[in-house]
Amino acid sequence: MRILVLLLAVGMLLPVDMLIAQSGRTFDPADATYLWPTNASHHLTSTFAETRSRHFHAALDIKTWGQRGYEIYATRDGILHRIAVSPTGYGKVIYLKHDDGSYSIYAHLMSFNEELQQFADSIRFAEDFTPSFDRVVEDQHIRVQQGDVIAYSGASGIGPPHLHFELRRPDHSPFNPLQTNLTVQDNISPTISGLSVEPLSPQSTIEGMKQVYTRNPHRQNGTFHFGTIEVSGAVGLGLDVYDQSNGISNAYAVYELSLSVNGRERFYSRVDSFSYAETHQMFIDRVYPLLRDHGKAYQRLFVADGNTLPFYRTNRQQGRLYLPPGEHAVTIRATDFFGNQSTAVVNLRVKESATERFTDRPRIFSPQKVREVDINDWRWFDNWVMIPEEDYREITVATPDPWRLSSHREEVIIDLKTLDNLFMNIPGMSPTIFHRMVPEQKGLITSVNRQAMALFPEHTFYDTVSVTLSSKRFAPDSIKVTVGPEAYPVDKSYELRVKRDSMLTDTSGLAFYKYSKRYDNWYPVTTRFTEEHIIAESRTLGTFISRRDTTAPEVSRPRLHRRPDGQWLVYISVTDNLSGIDHERTEISVNDRRGLAEYEPEDQRMAYYHPEFTPTATMDIRVTLYDRTGNKTSETFQLGR
């Protein structure tokens, strides 16, 4: 075998905090000359700081036309800092460290250049055919020069074929690569497609409603007009906007946003850089209810509580609008990196806040027909919740102060700000208690039946919110746990613990799954076991169910494939009905020669990879495949060239 087995001084991935550069020098992206990193195109599919599922996009994505195999170049001289292979995230990725301490990252690669590929293969084959790894390797002193071919473009990890090109400062904070000499052709102004208005207090209304309100504009003489919107109380605006560049239809993030009221600036944002410690604050930079429920990335034109991002210039109200009664002219401007600008206007007609009608102390209703109530159908805000009257009549609420309840049209408002340990008896959910969670403090809440608990580390939540937990057994080995409401984004992973009893002594095939209402599907959650508990880890609130997976994964007939770089692979389709594929345990051999099993989850396939593999007229293929709960499938195939 030609594979170089190298003895590495780094035996494991270093903790992130040890990777942080300790340079005290001032770094200026304009001080260096960067090379465009690929021959695929000079077009972008995504820009810096766009919305992603749980974070800001930290790079430029460069278009590769849905193809693999384009050359990837070192943008500057440097040393190989880190190299990794994974079926998720960045996939196959190279990190270069430049002589000034800054970094460039090249992700979703098909393969590395010959030297780096041999280096990566030596790690994986030497470590018992491990398909994935992540190493800091500066001690190997592998240097590259600007313009060297370091890899080939691909689609590894998440997403279709493209190059993720990321630049970082010496402290590892990503910055916009367009701040360097790199550029694209763009003389197209942003398109403004929607305005949102959020109520910021229990007394606030928008067009008579206490919910997030949206409106589409009409365009006239180049300006986007939203007409007149009637509001009362404190409100916050948000904008749905995208940019484009010449010769391509992809939609991008804008660079700058500003909001003025009656000619005075109230809010301004510009995104040049951010830290990875703050990247999950994307949830509160965006209008989270619209992002969660509809996938719409409206950008807030005010700074939400808990937001520490360095993007903003605001007034004392942080961009929130506390306007006196009357007519107020609002102007919003969106600008891309190249100075192309669009303007939107809206007239806010502000009315006096209506006096809320407060209820008497809550009564217990006894409806003739009890129906289930879902708390996620209520409208939750940080400091209050609106419950439909028909739901409110199904539940029992106990508060120490009747003045914490008021009514609006056919809804009941509960002011949560000073209500801790708020008891509710909710049909379909069982009795539960809502606890106030303070970001700066650890939190522990338990179900009323003491069967389950949730442990929240400090700064799990961005602001003080009310959270509850309930549990209910609906089968001998299946427990439903609800941690909610789902309306609140979560910044850190928290633990969900369920007590093990005589029904849960057998943990074979057992794991927790989270339900997604938006996609109507169940997704596996990281699960582990102690003598006393079943423990799940999650970064979202919601409904979780323990389920037992006893069905083995399936494999189907393999096929040959030759990559653009000439490397032969064998593709094998794989599926699993519940817990998902455990790619780390998969074994594949061709003619009794074991190779690396590279998992491509988005295509639901495993790839047999061996650097010396050449197809023969007849090939015997053996596959051993596991799912995440240990169910196993072994199959043998014959494949002809």
N, C-alpha and C positions, 0 to 999 in steps of 0.2 A: 504494500500500500504506500502511495506517495505522500500520504498525509503527514504533515510535520507535527509530531507530538512535542509540544513546547511545555517546559516547566515554568509556570507562572508564579510570580511572587505574590500576586493578589489572589487569594483563594475564595473570596466571596465579594459580593457587591458592598461597597462602603455605604454607610448611612448618608442620607442626603446632606445633613448638616456638615459632614466632613468634606463634601464636594465643593462647598462654597469658597470661592477665591477670597483671599484675605488682602487683596491689593488695595492700597490706599491711594493709588494714582487716579486722577480724573480721567475718565474715558469719554471721548468724543467720536461718534460714528463717522463724522466728516473727516477725521484725520487720516483715514486709510482708504485705499482704493480696492474695491471689491470686483470680482469677476462674476458675470452672470453664470449661474451654476449648472446649466444644462444646454444641450443643443436641441432640446425637444421643441421649445417655442419661447417667445418673449411675451406670452399671454398668461394672465392669472386666472385661476379658478376661484381663489379666495384671497382675501386681504387680511391684514393684521387686526386683531381684536374683534373678529366676528363672533357670533353666538354659536356655541357648541353645546352638547348635551349637559355638561356640568362645568364648563369653564370658558374663558375667552380663548379664541384661536391665537396662537403665539407666533405665527409665521406668515409667509406668503406661500400659497399653493400655486405651483406652476403647471400649466396645462401640458399634458402629454398625449392628448387626442385619443384617450382610451386605450393607448398602446403601452407595451412594456419594452425595455431594452435601450432607451436613449442614454447617452453618456452623461454622467454626473461629474462635474469638475470641482476641485478644491477652489473655493472662492478667494482664499488667501493662503500664504505660507502658514504652516503650523505643524503641530504634532498630534498624533492620534491620542485623544483623551479618553474616549469611551466607545465601546462597540457593543451592540446588543441585537438579539434575534428574539422575536415574540410573535405569537399568532394574533395578538391584539395590540391596541395602542399604536405606537410608531412602527411596529413590525421590525423589519431589518433597518438598522439605523447606525449612522456614523456621527460621532461628535469630534470635531477638530478644535484644538486650543491654539489660538494665534499668539504671536510673540508679545502682544500687548496685554495678554491675559483674557481677551474676549474669546467667544466661541461661535462656531457655526455648526448647524445640525442639518443632516440630510436624511429624511425618513421615508418610509414606505418603499424601500428599495427592492428590486428583484434579486440582485446579487451584488457582491463587492468585487473590486478588481482582483486580479489573480493572487497578489500577495496577501491582501486582507482576507480573501476568501479562504486561503489555506490557513491563515491564522485563526479565523473563526471556526473552521472545520476541526482544527487541532484541539480546540477547547471542547467542542461538542463530542467528538469521537472518544477523546481521552476520558471524558466523564460519563462513561456508560451510555453513549448514544443520546445524550441529553439534547433535545431539539431546541430548547430555549436557554439563553443565558444573557447576562448583563454585567459587563466588566469595565472597571476603570483601569486603563492599561498604559498610562503615561510612562511607567518604568520600562516599557518595551522600546521606547525611543524610536518609534516609527514616524519618520518625518515625511511630509508631503510639500510640494511646491504649488504655488498658484497655477491653475490650469491642468494639473495632473488629473487623469481619469481615476476617480476613486471608487466608482460604483456605477450601476446601471438602474434606470428607473423601473419601478414596479407598482405593485398594489398590495404589498404585505401589510399586515395590521388592519387598520380600519379604513374603509373607503375604496373608491374605484382608483384606477391608475392615475397617479399624479406625483409630483415631487413636493414634499413638505420641506421648505427651506426656511430655517429659523436662525436668527442671530441673537446672541446674548451678550450682555455686559460682563465684566469680570466677576460681578457678584451673582451671576446666573440669571439675572432678570432679563426677559426677552424684550427686544425693542423692534420698532418698525424698520424692516430692511430698506424701505424707501427713504429713510433718513440718510442713507449713504449715497454714493454715486449711481446706484442701481435705479432704473426707471422703466416705465412703460408709457405707451402713447395713450393719452386720455385728455380729450377736450369735451367730455360729456358731463353735463350737470346732473346731480342726484335727482332721483324721482321720489317724491313724497306721496305715500299711498294711504296713510291713515293717521288720525289723531286720537289719543286716548285721554280720558279725564278720570282721575281716581278720587273718590271721597277720602279725606284725611282725618275726619272726625265723625262721631256718631250723628252729629247735627248736619253734616254735609249732604247735599243732594246735587245731582246732575240731571237736568231735564226731568225733575221730580222724582228721580230714582236714587237709591243708595247703593250703587254698584258701579263697577268700572264701565264707563261709557265709551264707545268708539264711533267715529264718523269718517267717511271717505270724502276726499276733496273733489272739487271740479277745478279744472285748469283754465285760466284766462290770461292771455297776454304774458305767458311764462310764469305766472304766480299761481300757487295752489291756494284755493279759497275753501274754508270750512264753514263759512256762514256765521250765524249767531248761535251760541249755546248758553242756555240758562243754568246758572249754578247758584248755590248758597253754601256758606261755610267754607272751610279750607279745602282746597283741591290741589292736585298735582297733575301736570300734563305729561304726555309721552308721545313719541313720534315713531311711526313705522316708515322707514326710509331706506333706500338702497342706491348704490352707485353702479356705474358701468364704465367700461373703457372701450377704446376704439376696436372695431372689428371682431367683437365677441359678445355673446349674450349673457354671460355669467353676471350674477348680482353680488355686489360687494358691500362692505361696511363703509360708512362715511367717516371722515377724519375729525370734523369739528361740528358742534351743534351750539346754537345760541338761542336764548329766549328773552324777549324784551316785552315789557308791558307799558303802554303809553309812552313809548320812546326810551324807557330806562331798562338797561340790562338787568335781568334777575338771575340768569343762569348761563354758564358757558362751560363746554367740555372739549377737550382735545386729547386724543389717545396716542401717546408716543411710546410708552413703556409701562410695565406693571411687574409686580413680583408674583412668583408662584404661590406665595403664602396668601395672596389676595385674589387669585384668579377665580375662585368659586363665588366671589362677590358679583360675578356676572348675573347671578340670580336676582340681586336687588338693584343692580344697575338697570336691568330690564323690568318691564311690568310683569311680575311673576305670574299672576293669575292668567294672563293672556298667553304667556309662554307655556305654562303647564297644561292648560286646557285646550289650546288651539295651535300651539307651535308657532305663535306670532312673536317676533322679537322686537316689540315696541321698546324704545329706549326712553327711560325716564328723564324728564327735563327738570328734575329736582334730585336732591341727595337724600336717599332713604336712611332711616336710622340704622346704624351698624355699618354703614358704607365708609370705608377708609381709603378707597382708591384715590390715586393722585391725579385724577383727570380734570378736576372741577375748579371753576371760579364762580362764586355765588354771593348772594347777599346774606344778611343775618338769618333770613328764613330758609336758607339752603335751597332756594328755588321754589319752595312751597308758596302757593298763592293765597294770601289772606287779604282779600280785596274788599273795599267798602262798597255798599250798594251803588248801582249805576252801570254804565257801559264802559268797558275797558278794551282797548285795541291791543291785541297780542300779535307779535311778529316773531316767527321762528325761521332761522336760517340754518341750512345744512350745506357743508362744504367738504369736498373731497381733498385728497392730499395735494392735488395739483392746482387748487384754487378755484375750481369750478363750483359755482354756488347756486342753490335754489332757495326760494323764499315761500313761506306759507303764512297766511293771515287768518285770524279767527277773532270774532267779537265775543267777549264774555259779558253776558248780562247778569249781574250779581243782584240777587234778592236778599232781603233780610232772612236770617235763619228762622225757620218756623219753630214754635214752641212744641216740644215733644209731649205727647200724651202719655203720662206714666200710668202703669197698671197698679192694681192693688197687689198685695203679697200673692205670689203664685199659688194657684189652686191646683188640686189634683183632679184631673178629668178622668172619667170612666167611659170611654167610647164603646159603643155596642160592638164595633168590629175593629180589632187592633191590627194595624198594619206596621210593617217594618219601617224604620226611619234611618236614613243614612246621613251622618253628620257632614259628610263631604259634599252633600247637596246644599248645605247652608253656606251663606256668604261670610267667610271669616276674614277679619282684619286683625292687626296686632292687638288692638285694645278693645274690640267689640265684635259681636257676632250677630247676624240677622237670621232669624229662624222663621220660616213660613208659618203662618197662623195654623194651618192644618197639621204641621209637624208639632208645633208647640202644644196643641191640644192632645197629642199622643204621649207626651213625656211629663215626668215630674221634675220640677226644678226647685231646689232649696237654696235660697240666698238669704244672708243676714239682713239685707237692706232692700226693701221693695223699690226704692228709688233707683236701683241699678237696672231696672227694667222699664222700657218704654215701647210704644207701638208706633208703627208707620205703615199706613195703608193696611195690607193684610199680612204684615210681618211684625215680629216681636224683636226688639233690640235688647241685648244684654251687654251692659258695659262691663268689660272684663278687667279693667285696669287695676282695680284694688280687690278683685275677687279671687282669692286663692282657695283651694279645696272646694270648688263649686260642684255640688252633687247633682247628677241627672240620672233618672231611670229612663232608658231609651229602649223602646221595643225593637227587638232584633239584634240588640247590642249588649244587653244586660246592664245592670247598674254600674255607673262609672263616676269618677271624680276628675275634674279638670284642675290641673296644677299650673301655677305660673312658673315658667322657666326663665331664669335670668342668665343672659349670656356669660357673665363673668363668674358664674358659680356652676359647680357640678350639680347634676340633678339625678334623682332616683324616684321613679314612680312605680306603683304596683297596682295590679288589678284588684278590684274589691274582693274577689275570691282568693287572693293571695297566690294564685297559680302561676302568675307571670310578672315580670318586672322589666323595666327599661332603665339603663344606666347611661346618662349623657355626660360626656366630658365637658370641661369649660369651653365656651364659645362654640357649642354645637349649633346654637341658633344665633341669628344676626340681631335680633331684638327680643325684648321680653314678650313672651307669647304664652297662651294657655294650651296645655297638651294633656291628653288622657290616654289611658291604656285599659283595654278590656280583653278578657280571654274566655273562650267557650269551647268545651270539648264536644265534637259532633260525631266522633267515631272512636273506637278503642285506642287507636294510635294516631289520631289526627286532632290537632288543636288549632283553633282559629284565634289569632291575636290581632287586635287592631290598635295601632299607635297613631293617633291623629289629633287634629285633622291634617289631611294631606296638603292643605293650603299653605303650609309654612315650609320654605326651603331649609335644608340642613347643610351646614358647612363641614361637619366632621362625621366620621362613622360613630355609631353608638351601638351598644350591646342590648339585645333582646334575650332575656333568659326565661326559660320555662322549666318548672320543676319536673323532675323525672319521678314517676311513681311506678307501681306494679305493671301498669299498662305500657310503660315506655322503657322497660329494661332491655328489650331487643332493639338495638339501633341500626340493624342491618338495612341498608337502602333508605334510611330515614334522613330527611333534610327539610329545611324551610324553603318556601317559595312565596314570592310576593306577587300580588295581583296588580295588573295594569288595566285600569278601566278604559283608558284611551285606546289601548290596543287589544283589549279583551283577551288577555293572555297571562299565563303564570311564568315567572322567571326565577331560576334558582338563586338562592342567597347563600353566602358563605356560612357554613354551619359546622360547629364542633361540639364535642360532648365532654362533660365531666361526670363524676359520680353522682352529682346532685342535679345538674342542669343540662338542658339542650340550649346551646348558645348560638344565636344568629347575629351577624354584623350587617348593618345597612347604613346607607347614606341618604335614605328617603324615609319619610313616614308613610304609613299605609296599612294594608291588610296582609297578614302573613298566615300561611297554613303549613303545618307539618304534614308531609306526605311521604309515602314509602314507594320508592322506585325499585321494582323487581324485574323490569324488562330490560334485556340486554340490547345494546346498540346494534344497528344493522350496517352491513357493508355490501356494496354492489360491485359488479364486474369492473375490473380496472381497465385503464386505457393508457396508451403511450402519449407522451407530449414532449416536444422539443422546444426549449426556450429560445428567444432571440439570440442569446449568447452561445447557443450550441449545446447547452447542457440537457441531457435526456432525463426525464422524470417519468414516474408512473403515478397517475392520478387514480384515487380510489374514493368513490362517493361514500359518505358516512352520515348516518342520521341517528338521533336519539330522541325518545319521546318525552323526556322530562328533565333529568338532571344535567344533561349535556355531556359532551365528549371530554374525557380526561386524556388530552393529547400527550401528556408527559409519560404515560404508561404504555402508549401504543408501540407495537413492534411490527416492522415490515421487513421481509427479506425477499430477495429475488435470486433464484438459483442458489439458495443457501447462503447468500451474502447479505448480511443485515446492513441496512442503511439508516439514515435519519428520517423520522416520520414528521414532516412539517405540516402543521394543521393550518388550513385556510377556512376559517369558520363562516365567512360571508358566502363562500362558494360551496360550503358543506362538503369538503373533501380533504383527504390526506394526500400529501405528495411524498412518494419515496424518492429520497435524494441520496446519491452517493457520487462523489466527484469522479470516480472511475467507471461509472455505469455506462455500458454500451449495450443496446438491445441485441438479443440473439434470436434465432429463428423461432425457438420455443422457450418460453420462460415460465418457471414454476414460482408462483407468488404466494407467500404465506402472510396472513394478517392476523394479529391479535389486538383487539380493540376493547377498551374499557370505557364505561361512563363514570361520572363523578361519585357515584355511590358504590362502585366496585363491580357492577354487572359486566360480564365478559363475553365477548364473541371471538371465535377463532374460525377463520375460513381459509381455504386453499383454492387458488385459481390457476388456470393455464392461460397464457397470453402469447399470441403470435405477433411477430413484427409486422 
